[in-house]
Amino acid sequence: MENYIVSARKYRPMTFDTVVGQGALTTTLKNAIRSGRLAHAYLFCGPRGVGKTTCARIFAKTINCLTPREDGEACGKCESCVAFNEGRSYNIHELDAASNNSVEDIRQLIEQVRIPPQISKYKVFIIDEVHMLSQAAFNAFLKTLEEPPHHAIFILATTEKHKILPTIMSRCQIYDFKRMTVDDIMGHLKHVAEQEGITTEDAALNIIAQKADGGMRDALSIFDQVASFCSGNITYQQTIANLNVLDYDYYFRLTDYFLEGKVTECMLTLNEILSKGFEGQYFITGLSSHFRNLLVSQDAQTVGLIEASEEVRNKYREQAQKCKPQFLFRAMKLANDCDLNYKQSQNKRLLVELTLIEMAQLSSDDGASSGLCPTKILKPIFDKLRGKSPQPSQPQQQQLQQQKEAEQTDTRSVTREEENTIYQPRANKPSAPSPVGHPMGGGIRGFSIRRTTANTAAQPTASTSSTTNAPTVPAFEDKPVGAMDLTVAWREFAAQLPQEDIAMSHQMDNMEPTLQEDGQTFLVIAENPSLQQELRKMTPRIEAYLRQRLQNNALKMTIRLREATDRRKVYSRLEIYQMMLQQSEGLRKLKEEFGLELA
């Protein structure tokens, strides 16, 4: 049985013309050889499998060719070329720096540099994975690399250019190898398939080329693997089955479901994908790429950005005509958010399912939006499966309507007319008095002046129908008011203010009303004129609440601005610190001497 050689070795290029995807570099090297302008050191950089070591070997073979051709290629027939092809040339030395990275290895290399070539003109030293050399080895190599003998040429190859010392890079001509395109890899794979007598499909070769990620060696290795699985007939379905690649038909099918709003079908398709062993994040990243390809397919100038076969490109063009740009923008944003949140999610499947549900409802969302996210609330999605839900009966509908109206009435902002209305308790439901010594008792915490004033304005009693603006005296006798009771009632009123008055609620909570000597008037000190004006607007509401709460119709509020002589209550750490500075001479000197500030 003949020894099998893998395609990556069997079809390794032997001339510059057979190198795939590096046309600019090979042309530069050939011109340098033809003109005789050779540098003493070269640095080949690039990802794995793009031809760095291959080009270094071809370069070494070509410059030592005894009868080179006019186009800069080696003849392949002279003694030097034959020795190189048979692997017995003493003029070309390869060193694997990954396993020979010590100072001793570099010293042995320097000793070999001193020996001139036997047959050819140059001795070429190829050092692969040069970034693996130690710091001491690099330093030992510097002098020889800077001033080598005229017959010595160094070619350094690395996949990690950033690890090379700048002193090394400054002594070399640097060539950056690029990743190979999908089309270049597909063309070379077709050539190999023809040589091996294997039939292929373009879609299958495209999958192999994408899986190789720009490396020809990886592409040939995958090609050998798929060829063994397919027994000489490489098809698309067999390729995705062998490489565990998700079929792009799933993405086309899901996009049609999104456009039609078929949430149920989307969920079932996702379940089918997950049941085949595909990870949710792998699926969502593939879906993002699918939306991206649809977007670039809408313009004839950008359709070339899709790395796919012509058959698949036609599918993208056909489906792109059905999609609006806003839909694609929002779908890409949703898929990207899902990808970012996938690792942190505790329920990863639910995250992907919610993303698909939102995508399925994007097609009906045509409102004015930036295209970044949907602006409408999610609609019911499984009505088709369970049927229409039963409608509530007529009494239930009336009850729901009454509850909705009551909530709207309760949450409505207070109008200026309501603010100026004094609390009017209903005659048929007088409030139960609470003991003065227990201001928190009697259920007063549930009292709402906003709701009461709204009801009073909406339903005037018979006694007030003739005189609308005349207030009615509450049905209770005035009781004496204590300072503590007044403070507690003041805090209760501040706590019951609505959300839109939250700032005023905080301001009132920091105030402390002062009961005057007459026992009926209380003073409130405002910090600034703006707060004083707001308190004046709220005076009728505050007085009405406190009169009812404390059972005293004679209560009256007065407001004035804070003066310099007023004692101010300390609330914050900064104010405490400033007060201590005013009271302590020693603390003030300590602050000035050491430059102390409050953290």
N, C-alpha and C positions, 0 to 999 in steps of 0.2 A: 504493500500500500504506500502510495506516494505521500511524503510529508506535507502536511497542510500548513500553509502560511497565511496569516490573517491579511485582510485587504489593506490595512494601514501600513503594513510592511511590504507587501507584494507590489502595491501600486504607489510606492513612495517616489516622488519626482526625482529624476536624475539630471535634469537640465533646468535652466531658468525658465524656459518656455512652458514647461509642464507644471510649474508652480501655480496653484490656483488662488486667485483673489488678492495677490500682492504685486500687481503689475507695475506700480510706480517704483517700488523698492528694487525689483529685479531689473528693471530698465536702468536705474541708477548704478547698480552694481556692474551690469554689463558694460555700460559706458566707461566706468572707472577702469575696468580691466582692459578695454580696447584702447583707451588713451594712455594707459600705464600710470595713472594717478592713484596709487594705492596708499591708504593710510596704514600705520603700523598697529592700530587698535580699533576695533569696532565693538559696539554694544547693541545687540539685538534685543528689543523689549517687546512684550506683548503677551496676551493670554495664552493658555495652553492650546496646543494642537493647531496653531496657525502657520507653522512652517519656519520657525526660527532656526532650529538645529538643522533642518533640511537645507535651508538656504546657506547656512554656514558650511555645510559639507560640499554643496555644489560650488560655492565660491572658492573653497580650498582646492577642489579638484580642477576648477577652470584656470586659476592663476598658475598652477603647476603643469598645465597641459603643454606638451612640447610642440604641438602643431595646432594651435587654436584656430577656430573658424573666423571668418570676417565679421559675423554678427555677434561675436563675443562669447560664443558657447565653446565648450570643450569638444575635441574631436571624438573622444571615446575609444580611440584605437591605439594611441601611443602607449609606451611602456608605463608612463605615470598614470594615465587614465585606467589602463588595465589593472595595474596594481591597486588603484583605489577601488575599482569595481569588485575586485576579489578580496578586499579587506586586508591587504598585506603591505600597504604603503607605510614607509617609515618617515614620511615627510608630514604626515597629518596625525596629530595627537589629540585625543579627547580626554578631558578630565571632568569627572562628576564631582562638583564642589559640594554636593549634599553629603557625600560620604568621605570626601578628601578635603577637609576644610581647615586643617591645622597649619601651623607655620612650617612643619617638616615637609608636608606635601608641597607647599609652595617653593621651598628650597630645592626639592628634587626637580620641580618644574624649571626653576631657574638654571640648574645644572644642565638640563637637556637643551635649554635655549642656546647655550654656548656652542653646541655641536652643529656645524653647518649641514645642509641637506646633502644627500648622496647623489641623487639623479636630477631632481628638479631644482628650481630656482629659490623656492621659499619653503620654510618650515612653518606650518600653521598649527596653532594651539587653540583648540576649541574648549572653552570652560563653560560647561552647562550649569545652570542654577547657581550663578556666581554670587547671588545675594546671600547664600548660605555660608560663605567664608567668614571666619572669625575676624574680629577687629585686628588682632595681631597679624593674621595672614594677609589682610588687606594692606597693612602698613609695610609688611615685608615685600609685597608685590609692587608697591608704588614705583620704586626707582627703576626696576626692570621694565615696567609698563611705560614709563615716560621716555626712557632711552634704551630701547632694545637693539640688538644687532640688526644690520640691514636685511638679513635673510629671515628674520622672525616677524610673524604677523599673529596678533592675538584677536580672537573673536569670542566675546563674552555674551552669553545668552541668559536671560532672566525673565521670570514672570512677575517679579515685584521690583519695579524700577525704583520705587521710593526708598528701598532699603540699601541701595548702592551709595557709597560715600561720594560726596561731591568731588573730592580729589581724584577719584577713579573716573567719574563721568567726564571731568574736564579733559582727560587724556584720551578720550575715545570719540569716534564718530558715532552718533546715536541714530539708530533706525527703529522707528516705532511700527510694529506690525499691527494691523487692524483685524478685527473679527471678520470672518467671511460672511457674505450675504447668503440668504436662503437660495437665491437663484444660482450663485456660484456652486454651492454645495450640491444642489439638485443636478446641475450639469455634470459635475464630476461623478456623482452616483450613477447617472445614466450611462456614462462611459464605462464604469466598472461593471455595471449590470450587463452591458453588451459584451464585454470581454468574457464574463463568466457564463453567458447564456441564460440569464435570468430575466423573466418578463416582469415589468413593474407598472404601477399606476402612478400618475403624477401626484395625486392626492396623498398616496402613501409616502412617496419620496419627500413631499412637502412636510409631512409630519415628522419624518426622520430628521430633516434639515432643521426644523424648529427645535426639536428635542436636543440637537447637538449644540445649540447656543453659540454658533459661530466658529466651532472647532471642527476641522476636517477629520482629525484622528477620531474624535468622538463619533462623528457621523459614520465613518467607515466601520467602527466597532458595532454601532447600532444596526448598520446595514447587514453585517454578517449575522448578528443575532436574529433579525427578522427573517433573513433569507433561510436560515436553518429551520425556523418555525413554519415558514410558508412552503417549504420544499420546492424552491425555484420559481414560485409565482407570488410575487409580493402584491397584495391587494390592500385597499384602505381598511376594510373591516378587520382583516387579520392583523394589520399593523397596530391599530388602536387597541386591539385585544391583547396583543403581546406586550405593548409598551404601557398598558394601563392608562390610556389617554381618553378623555371624555369626548365623545362624538360631538362635532359641532352642530349636528342636526338637533340636538337637545336645545341649544341656544336659539336656533331659528324657530323651533317650535314654541319655546317659552315666550319669545318676543311676540309671536302672533297671539298667544294667549293674553299677554299684557295689553296689546292693542284692542282686543275684544273684551277685556275685563273679565276673563274667565278665571276666577280665583281658585275654584275647585280643581280645575285641570292643572293649574300651576302647582298646587300642593301635592297632587298625585305624581306629577313629573319629578318634583324634588324628592319624594319618597322613593321613586324608582332609581334616581341617581345615587342616593345615599345607600340604598340596598345593594348596589354594585360595589360598595366599598370606597367610594370617593369621599374625600374630606370636604366639609362644608366650605372651608376657606378656599380650597382649590377650585371649587365650583363657582364661588362668588367672584374670584379674581378672573376666571375665564369669562364670566358674564360681563364683567367690566370691560375686558378686551373686546368682547363682541359688540357692545354698545359703541366703543371707540371706533371699531371698524365700520359700523353703520354710519357713524357721523362723518368719517372721511369719505365714505362712498357717495355722499350726497353731492360732492363736487368732483367734476372730472379731473381737476388739477391735483387733487389729493388722493385719488383712488389708488395711485401707485404706492402709497404708504402701507397698503395691506400686503403682508407677506403670506400669500396664499396662492393656490393654483388658479388658473383662469376660470375654471368651473365654479369654484367657491366665490371668486370675485363677482361673477355674474349673479350669484345668489345674494350677495351683499347689496349689489346695485338694485336688484328687484325689491328686496325688503326695505331698503333705505327710502324708496319712494313712498312707502306707507307711513313712515315715521316723521313726526314733526320735530324740528330742532329742540323745542322746549321739552318735549318728552324725553329725548335722548340726554339733554343736560341734567334733568332731574333724576333720571334713572341712573346715570353715571354717579351723581352725588350720593344717592341712596346706597349704591353698591360700594362706593368708596368708604362711606361711613360704616357700613357693615363690616368691611374688611378691617378697618381700624379698631373696631370694638370687639372683634371676634375673640381675641385671646383673653380679654378681660371678662367676657360674658360667662355666667355660670350655666346658662341654658343656651348653648350654641345653636341648636336646631331651631329653637323658638326665635332667636335673633334672625336667622336666615328666612324663616317663614314669614315673619313680620315684614321683612324687606320685600319679599315677593308680593305680599298682600298690598303694600303701598304702591309698588310698581304697577300692579294690575289695575289700580284706580287712578293712575296718572293720565290715562288717555282721555278721560271725561273731565279732567280739570283744565279748562281753557281760560281760567281767569288771568288777570294781569299779574304776572309774577316775574321775578328776576331769573327764573329758570334754575334756581338752586335747590328748591324744595317745594313740595306741594303746599297749597294754601288752604285746602278744604279739609274738613273732618272726614275720617274714614267712614264709609257707608257699610250697611249690613252686607255680609259676604256669603252667607250660607242659606239664604232664603229659599233658593231653588231646591236644596236638599230636604229641608224640613217643611216646605210649603209655607203659605202665608199664615202668620200668627193671628189668632182670633182677636177681633176688634172688641174693645170694652163696650159694655152695655150703656144705654142712655143715661141712667143715674150715675154710673161711674164716670162718664165723660163730664157730666155737670160738676161732680165733686172735684175732678182733676182741674177743671177750668177755674173753680172757685179758689182752690189752693194756689194755682198759678197767679191769679189776680191778687191774692193776699200777699204772696211773696213779692210781687212787683210793687205793691203799695208800701211794704215794709222796707224795701231796699231803695226806694226812690229818694233822691237828694232833697233836702228841705228847701222850700222856696222862701223868698223874702217875706211873703205874707205870713207863712207858717212861723217864721222866726219871731215875728212881732206879735204873735197871738199868745195871750196868757193862758195857762193851763186851765181848762174848764172840766172839772170832774162831772161825771154823769150823776144826776140826782137819784136815779134808781139804784145805783151801785156805788155808794160812798166807800172810800178807802178805809180800811180798818186801821185805827190809830195804833202806833207802836210805842212802847215805853221809851221815854227819853233816855233812860239809862242804858237801853239796849238798842242802839241805832241800827245794828245789823239785822235785827229780828223783824218779824211781821211780813216776810216775803217782799220787802221793798226792793231787793236786788233785781227782781224781774220787771220793775217799772221802766217804761220807755216813753220819754216825752215826745219823741218823733212820731211814734205810732199813735199816741193819744191826741196830739195836735192835729194829725191827719184825720183821725176819726171825728174829732170835734168840728173841724172845718167842713168835712164831707156830710156830717149828720147833725145839723144844729137842732137844739131842743126847741120845744114849743115856746118856752119862756124867752128865748133869744131870737125868735123869728122876726119879731117886730123891731127890735133894736139889735142890729147885728154886732155892733162894736162894743156893746156894754158887757163887761165881764160879770160873771156870776160868782158870788161869794161862796167858797166851799163850806160844806156843812160840818164844821168842827170849831171848837173853841181854841183860842190861841194858848199855846203852852210856852213856858220859859225855855230858852235855847242855851245850851252849854257850848263852851269853846270846842271841846272834844267832839260833841255831836256835829257841830258845824264843819269841822275838818273832815270827819268821816263822810258826811253827805257830799262835801265838795269832791272828795276822791271818787265817790261812787258815780257822780255825774261825769267826771273826766273819763272814767273807765267805760262808760256806756256810749261815748261818742262814736259815730260810725267811722268806717275805715278811711273815708275821704278827709276826716278831721283828725287823723292820727297825730299830726304835728301839734295841733292845739291840745290834744289830750295829754301829750308829754309835757307841754308847757304848763298846763294847769296842775299836773301831778307834782310839779316842782314848786308850786306856789303854796302859801299857807294863809288862808283868810284870817283876819284878826277881828274878833267881835268887839264892838265898841261898848262904852259904859252904859248906854241906854238899853243894851240887850236886844236891840232890833236891827241895828245897822252893823254891817261888817265891811271891813276895808280890804281891798286887794291891791297889791303893789305890782305894777307892770315894769318889766325891765327896759322896754323901749316904746316909742310912740306907736309903732306898728302893732305890737301886742296889745297896747291900750285900746287901739281902735277896734281890733277884733273882739276884745272882751266887751266893749260897749255894744257891738252888734249882737252878741250872745246874751246880754243882760236879761232880756225878758225870759228867755228859756231857762237861764240859771236860777233866777228868782222864782219862777213858777215851780221848778223842780224842788228847790230847797224849802219853799213854803209848804208844799205838800208833804215832803219827806219829814220835816221837823214840826209839822202841825202848827204853823205860825204864819198868819197872813200879813203880819207887819214887817217881815224881813225885807231889808233893802240893801242893795250892794252899791258901794262907792268905789271908784277906781282912780288912782293917781300914779304918776311916774315915780320911780325910785330916786331918792335924793342921796347926796353924799353922806349925810348923817345917819341914814337908815342902816341898821345892822343887817348884813347880808348873810344868808345861810350858805355854808360851804358844801359843795357837791362833789367836785372833782379832785384828783390828786394834785393837779397843777395849782388849784386854788388853795389847797391845804399847804402846799409848799410855799406859795407866795405869802400866806398869812404867817407861817413860821418865820420867814425872813424878816417880816415887819416886826415881829415880837421878840426875836432873838438876835442880839448884836453879834454874839459869837458865831452863830451859823452864817450870818452875812459876811463876816470876815473870812470864815473858812471857805465860803463859795468864791470870794474874790481872789483869795490866795492860790487856790488849786484849780480855779476855773470850772467849778462843779455845775452841772446841769441835770435836770430831771430826765431820766431815761424814758 
